[in-house]
Amino acid sequence: MKPKMELKIVKRIVLIGFTVVCLCIILSAATKLDLFAYIGIGLAAATMIFWGIFGRCPACGKFLRRSSSKFCRHCGQPISWK
């Protein structure tokens, strides 16, 4: 069974996740607290897993490597990010 979620929502969640990861890295460097680094690493891993599960072509269900592709590289169907 293919997980179903609109690609525009998936893309937004991934962008928000990596934005928070960048903020955690900045906070870790600024405060010298390792806790922020660990949170950032965990969130980066969770975001990548999320993209691996939900970043798929709606037509064939195969993994989309990039979030800017206009067509699925496997089946050739147009990808709607809007």
C-alpha positions as CSV (number, residue, x, y, z in Angstrom):
1,M,0.0,0.0,0.0
2,K,1.4,3.4,-1.0
3,P,1.3,6.2,1.6
4,K,-0.9,9.0,0.4
5,M,-0.2,12.7,1.1
6,E,-0.2,15.7,-1.2
7,L,3.3,16.4,-2.5
8,K,3.0,20.2,-1.7
9,I,2.3,19.3,2.0
10,V,5.2,16.8,2.0
11,K,7.6,19.4,0.5
12,R,6.5,22.0,3.1
13,I,7.0,19.7,6.0
14,V,10.5,18.7,4.7
15,L,11.5,22.4,4.2
16,I,10.2,23.3,7.7
17,G,12.1,20.3,9.2
18,F,15.4,21.3,7.6
19,T,14.9,24.9,8.6
20,V,14.5,23.8,12.2
21,V,17.6,21.6,11.8
22,C,19.6,24.7,10.7
23,L,18.3,26.7,13.6
24,C,19.4,23.9,16.0
25,I,22.9,23.9,14.5
26,I,23.1,27.7,14.9
27,L,21.8,27.4,18.5
28,S,24.3,24.7,19.2
29,A,27.2,26.8,18.0
30,A,26.0,29.9,19.7
31,T,25.3,28.3,23.1
32,K,27.9,25.5,23.1
33,L,25.1,23.1,24.2
34,D,25.3,19.6,22.7
35,L,21.6,19.2,23.3
36,F,20.7,21.4,20.3
37,A,23.1,19.4,18.1
38,Y,21.5,16.1,19.1
39,I,18.0,17.5,18.5
40,G,19.1,18.7,15.1
41,I,20.6,15.3,14.1
42,G,17.5,13.5,15.3
43,L,15.2,15.9,13.4
44,A,17.4,15.6,10.2
45,A,17.1,11.8,10.4
46,A,13.3,12.0,10.9
47,T,12.9,14.4,8.1
48,M,14.9,12.2,5.7
49,I,12.8,9.2,6.7
50,F,9.6,11.2,6.2
51,W,10.8,12.2,2.7
52,G,11.6,8.6,1.9
53,I,8.2,7.4,2.9
54,F,6.0,10.2,1.4
55,G,8.2,11.7,-1.4
56,R,6.8,9.4,-4.0
57,C,5.2,9.7,-7.4
58,P,1.4,9.7,-7.1
59,A,1.1,7.7,-10.3
60,C,3.6,4.8,-9.9
61,G,4.6,5.1,-6.2
62,K,8.3,5.2,-6.9
63,F,10.7,7.4,-4.9
64,L,11.2,11.0,-6.2
65,R,14.8,11.9,-5.6
66,R,14.3,15.7,-6.0
67,S,11.5,17.9,-5.0
68,S,11.9,20.1,-8.0
69,S,11.3,17.4,-10.7
70,K,8.5,18.2,-13.1
71,F,8.2,14.6,-14.3
72,C,8.6,11.3,-12.6
73,R,11.9,9.7,-13.8
74,H,10.3,6.2,-13.6
75,C,6.9,6.6,-15.3
76,G,7.2,10.0,-17.0
77,Q,4.0,11.4,-15.4
78,P,3.9,15.1,-14.7
79,I,4.4,15.9,-11.0
80,S,2.2,18.6,-9.5
81,W,3.8,20.4,-6.6
82,K,1.0,22.9,-6.3
